Amino acid sequence: MLLGSTGSIGTQAIDIVRANPDRFRVAGIGAGGGNVELLAAQALSLEVEVVGVARASAVQDLQLAFYAEAARRGYATGEFKIPKILAGPQAMAELAEWPCDVVLNGVVGSLGLAPTLAALRSGRVLALANKESLVAGGPLVRKVARAGQIVPVDSEHSALAQCLLAGDRGEVRKLILTASGGAFRDRRRAELVDVTYEEALKHPTWDMGPVVTINSATLVNKALEVIEAHELFDVSYDDIDVTVHPQSVIHSLVEYADGSTIAQASPPDMHLPIALALDWPHRVPGAAAPVDWTMAHNWEFRPLDTEAFPAIELAKQAGRTGRCRPAIFNAANEECVAAFSQGRLPFLAIVDTVAQVLSDAPELDEPGTVEDVLAAEEWARSRATELIVGKVS
């Protein structure tokens, strides 16, 4: 089951499926509903049983897109079957419960939490690309996930999962996440005062969406990945480090008690971790190109400049505190990134405002339901908006 099929993760997963028809079959796909033409084309091409669309108002457009795509393919009336259509806010969760072996959750944002929980409760293997499931809903996920039921899709966490196969968990000393450093990795804090949205979008390595690219520039993306690593691998925040690796070839490392460090290396290509997650722990031949060892390589590692990029330590503090603080961190950041993109907030104020929101947060219990998480996020967005307006005025 492929959730978020029209996004970057989803389309790359479909590449892998199409290249390996004897290995994979897609039972169903789902998306938000913003690109029904692509969704219909994917459904007919993959011959899926069911299609989900989170925006109920897009159902009629999707049906029309099916007929248009069928006509484009030269099908006569009656020669093709429209899959069952699920629509509305619960559509992704319903898809996650559909009979299948693996659910790949590539949904963006907190909408991905409900399908994550549904997949886990239904006993599916969960190939997880949705950060918010663990960042915002970590306590909820821990309650229902079996050991080994979640397989990470993010390149860094996939790398950690691979490196952890080299030893026993009791022998692990540290997890080390690598960060490209984003658009401003060579700048100190004083040099970030007047940077623009356009400059922040110029990522030197990865081609990603604007929100993730801005999060990479602030290193918030890596901060969220630290929380994910803690939730996935049950390693203390004190034992999770970040190093800046501009070439983005070493995706993460694990340091063991005997002094050995195991690294996973591959050129920056998401097809590899996606393919591995779809058939974990088995590898899909030809999923991505390997490192060319006939050429010379210079791989650089730098310590993190915590003064210029305080987001990682801020996320660790939120994670240690718990009680919805990671959800508040993530939601406040989303509001601040939106304000920065609209010219209403300077770059450095993104993380500074998130820090203020966390400082102002009320005392909350650990979330017991999805609604608890959403309520904490709603408070965070409201408080962040108040602070942003105050800075503008």
Secondary structure as UniProt FT lines:
FT   STRAND          2..3
FT   TURN            5..6
FT   HELIX           8..19
FT   TURN            21..23
FT   STRAND          28..31
FT   HELIX           36..46
FT   STRAND          50..53
FT   HELIX           56..58
FT   HELIX           59..72
FT   TURN            73..74
FT   TURN            77..78
FT   STRAND          84..87
FT   TURN            89..90
FT   HELIX           91..96
FT   STRAND          102..105
FT   HELIX           110..112
FT   HELIX           113..121
FT   TURN            122..123
FT   STRAND          125..128
FT   HELIX           131..135
FT   TURN            136..137
FT   HELIX           138..144
FT   TURN            147..148
FT   STRAND          150..152
FT   HELIX           155..163
FT   HELIX           164..166
FT   HELIX           169..171
FT   STRAND          172..179
FT   TURN            183..186
FT   HELIX           189..192
FT   TURN            193..194
FT   HELIX           197..200
FT   HELIX           210..218
FT   HELIX           220..233
FT   HELIX           237..239
FT   STRAND          240..244
FT   TURN            246..247
FT   STRAND          250..256
FT   TURN            257..258
FT   STRAND          261..265
FT   HELIX           271..278
FT   TURN            279..281
FT   TURN            285..286
FT   TURN            293..294
FT   TURN            306..308
FT   HELIX           311..321
FT   TURN            323..324
FT   HELIX           325..341
FT   TURN            342..343
FT   TURN            347..348
FT   HELIX           349..360
FT   HELIX           370..392
//
